[in-house]
Amino acid sequence: MGIPETDLIEEMDLSSVECLNMATGKEWGNAVKPGYREDAGLLCQSDDDEQLIVTIPFKQLVNLTSLIIRGPADGTAPRTVKVFVNKPNLSFDNCGKKAAESVVLTAEQATGDEKIELDFTQFQNVRVVSIFVDDNQGGGDVTNVAKIVINGHPVHTTNMSELKKC
């Protein structure tokens, strides 16, 4: 039996999260931070078009097992989502490359709390995860993300600085 998955919010380096193409006042923290992401009225919103990239670094290596990505039921929830691992400088210029996972969310998946199961082999020893939202359910110019949850477990490693000499 494997290690049970948990919400990796405690493993995220929230001070280093980046979001490309977000609207002022509708930042990534609304969808990622505890307390904020539970409030459906707080959103991370795209600015110039429907695309968003949220890059989340972790404090230590993690293995990812699933994601929850939720938006409002007004047609602005994410539809096509690509997940990249260990690409800390992902931009709109290079997000057309092959992602570790690519999924087209149904309206039910995009507005509920249904987990998106990830391919175990692609999500091992992750230092950074980038979520690229390519388009939304309604095909409009604005995408809204209300909640992002990343599930998995930390990779237990040895901190060499804590070792004592014999």
N, C-alpha and C positions, 0 to 999 in steps of 0.2 A: 504494500500500500504506500502511495506517495505522500509527500508532504502536503498538508491542506493549504489551499490558496487563501490569501487574505488581501484586503485592500492595502495597497502599498503606499498610502498617503504619508505614513511616517518615514518611509525610505526616500521620498522625493525631496530634492534640493529646491524648495519653493523659491528661494531667493535668486535662483538662476534660470527659472522658466522663461521662455521667450515665446512670443506669439507674433506672427507676421500677418499684416492686413487686418488688424483689429481696430474697431471704431473706438474713439476716445470715450471714456466713461463706461465702456462695455468690454472690460478687460478679461483676460484669461482666468484671473482669480475667481471670477464669478462662477466658472464651470469646474474649477479644480479644487479650490480651498474648502476644507470642512466648514460646515455652517452656511457658506455661500451656495455651494452646489446643491444643497437640499432645498433651496428657495427657488421655485420654478420661475419667479419673476425676475431673478438676476440672470443675465445672459452674457456670454462672450459673443460679440457680433462682428461679422466681417464689415469692412469699410468700403473699398473701391469696387469690389465685385463679390461673388459668392464664395471665393476660395479663402481658406484659412490654413495656417500651419502652426501647430502648438508643439513646441519642443520641450520635453520634460527630462531633466537630468536626475539621476539618483545618487544618493550619498554613498552607496556601495553597489556592487554587482547584484543584479536580481534576475530571476527567471520569471517570465510573464506567462500567464495562463489564459487570461480573458480580459476583455474591456467592456465597459458600458459607456455608450455615447448617446446622450438624450438631448432632444430639442423640443421646442413647442409644437403643438399640433396645428399650426397655422400655415404649413407649407414651407417654412424656413428651416426646418430641422435638416441635419446632414443626410445626404443620400449616398454618394460615393466617397468612401473613406479608404485611404492607404496608410499603412503603418510601417514606418522605417525604424530600424534599430541601429544604434551606434553611428549615426550620421549627425553629429552635433551642428554642422553648418548647412543643413538642408535649406534650400531656398526654392522659390517658384521656378527658377531656371533649371534645377536638377531633380525636381520631384516627379518628372515623367519617367524616371528610371524604375526598374523593377523593385517593388516594395516587398518586404517580408510577408505582408498580408494585404490583400485588397478585397474589399467587401462592398456590395451594394445593399444598403439597408432598406428594408421594407418600411412603410409608414408606421407599422406597429412596433418594429424594432427601434426606430428613430425617436419614438415618442414615449416608449416604456422603459423598463429597467431590465430588458432582456440582455443577457451576456452574449458577447461575441467571442466564441472560443477561438483561441489562437493555436497555430501549429507549434507544438512543443519544440520541434527541432529547430525552428527559426528564431526562437525567443529565449535562448540560453545566454547567460553572462552578459546581460544588457546593462550598459552604463547610461545610455540616453535613448529615449523613445520619442519619435516625431510622428504626430498625427496630422496627415494632410487631408483636409476636407475639400474635395474637388467640386462638388455641386450640392444642391439641396433638393428636397422633396418636390417643391413647387416649380423649380426651374427659374426662380427669380434672381435678382442681383444681391440679395442679402441672405446670409446664413446665420442662424442663431444656434448656439450650443449652450444648453442649460446645465449639463452634468457630464463630467468625464471621470470614470473610475477605472483604475488600472489594478488588476488582481494578479497575484503571483506569490512568490516568496523570495527572501534574500538568499544569496549564495553565501554559505558560511565559509569564510576565509580566515586565515591566520593573520593577525596584525603583527608584523615582525617587530615593530617597536615595543610591543608589550612582552616580548620574550626576555627571560632573564638568563644570564650566563650561569653555568654550573660552577 
